[in-house]
Amino acid sequence: AHEAAMAARSADDLRSPICCILGHVDTGKTKLLDKIRQTNVQEGEAGGITQQIGATYFPVDAIKQKTAVVNRDNSFEFKVPGLLVIDTPGHESFSNLRSRGSSLCNIAILVVDIMHGLEPQTLESMKLLRDRKTPFIVALNKIDRLYGWKKVENNGFQESLALQNKGVQNEFAKRLEDTKVAFAEQGFNSELYYENKSMAKFVSLVPTSAHTGEGIPDMLKLILQLTQERMVGSLMYLSEVQCTVLEVKAIEGFGMTIDVILSNGVLREGDKICLCGVDGAITTNVRALLTPAPLKELRLKSAYVHNKEVKAALGVKISAPGLEGAIAGSRLMVIGPDDDQSDIEDEIESDLGALFSRVEKSGRGVTVQASTLGSLEALLDFLKSSKIPVANVGIGPVFKRDVMNCGTMLEKNKEYAVMLCFDVKIDKEAQAYADDQGIKIFTADIIYHLFDAFTKHMSIIAEKRKEESKLLAVFPCVLSPVAVFNKTGPIIVGVDVVEGNLRMHTPIAAVKQNSVTGLKEIVNIGRVTGIERDHKQLQNCKKGQPSVAVKIEMGSHQPTYGRHLEEKDTLYSLISRASIDCLKEFYRSDVSNDEWLLIKKLKPLFDIP
Ligand code: GDP
């Protein structure tokens, strides 16, 4: 694996940095990518932009052309051979391009809609970028939507801004200021890029329009500038193979293939490679390294070109035997002649192990299933910061066995009988089983949507339990009867409340001595269904207030005054272990100190330890 590492460092050994585009949905990520890919007709073919597997390669000549309007004096020096931009914008690919906690994506463009400011996925993206320490710039996109904007296609931003009327300039200034404040609230200092004195201290904001192309030359120049300033050792050399699986796909004529981003080093046909699969490490040999055929050669039989070797950075499709079950987001390592195969397999498997070992030791928590290693990691990080415990994790589509696994939670912690599924398909049978068992499956391809759904689910459950608990909760009271108006079915007695607070629905009991056995006997006499004084219905009666008439009802076999009860018997609220626990869980703030003391006093009467 190290063979290329120590090669002499010449210009041929330079590799291109990798760039990802992140941001909230609909900010214009795809449109920006399309716009920078577009060849500029007036200035002829922008030399050699190539469509790769999962990425687009911009050789430095193409970038020079595209940035010419903002580099008229040629003062900006280009030092990298080109730029590889990942084609699928968003969290997914960024999260997957990772290696031991660091990012293989060297640089990122965070797209913000200048009309909307920071949105939920903008914040998620910022968190990812911060965690991975990835330098980034911010494209403040859709400037053409500022009211009254006059466009000059593909112009440099500063020139375009100077052409606008005062009203547009003012609106721009205001939105820029708002954006800076919003970034500061997230702990990032930001500056309009041409006023930024230190790219290490301030995030650069570059206004763009993916529709008119304005600001895009500035953005491209800026991204190279940031790369060159922030790259370790100032330039990037080819060295040890670093490679990540971005997609696993079956292709006619090739069987199962993997689309990888080679971020460093060299891959050759026939190389022995190792990557992560659902059943452990997969070790196989590269049968073919495929890149898309150039457009003009599409009439050729195959859509792919076979390569003997490929150099970083690029996107390439690998065909090899035994790739079924390969996991997207997995690292790919080359096993050289001097390498120990089992060491490398262990290392590959440890990526998966590290994630699977992050489950709750108590075994109580939700089940999480994601499409790739990277998205699983991002989701676990997010759930951790949201303090949602995770008991099971999985990769790939959800099958019945995954739901069954989650179902063990029905007995342990019903509210955790929930699957949070990120960007994965749910098998029909699995869904049916879940519905049948009462296991909730939430799916989303945006992390915070999952979080919202889960939070809502939890609050509904809490509400339901509080509702159910109403009949279980018993506030303590002690009643001294003064008159019996009706002996039974229902019992109606006049009482003084001598302790606590008598409330509607309270279960009432008398404590008597059995006349035959002499043992203590708790006589349950029913629940309070009416509290009345001077013909007025009351909800409660507190200790010391004037007497009330209390109606006590019981479904059947209610004890009878004169037979099971006597007027002199003191009446108590019937408390139990469960009723006390319920008060503690749902009504703690409603129970006064005196009431807690009274509960304590009543406990021995009802033999509650
Ligand atoms: P993504 O979800 O971030 O990839 O966003 P898209 O690239 O799909 O763009 C979302 C919508 O915004 C589309 O209707 C685009 O045409 C529109 N859009 C993107 N960029 C711009 C822009 O610079 N100006 C204007 N006016 N609309 C834009």
Residues whose N, C-alpha, C, O or C-beta is under 5 A from the ligand:
A	BS01	GDP	H24 V25 D26 T27 G28 K29 T30 K31 L32 N141 K142 I143 D144 R145 T208 S209 A210 H211
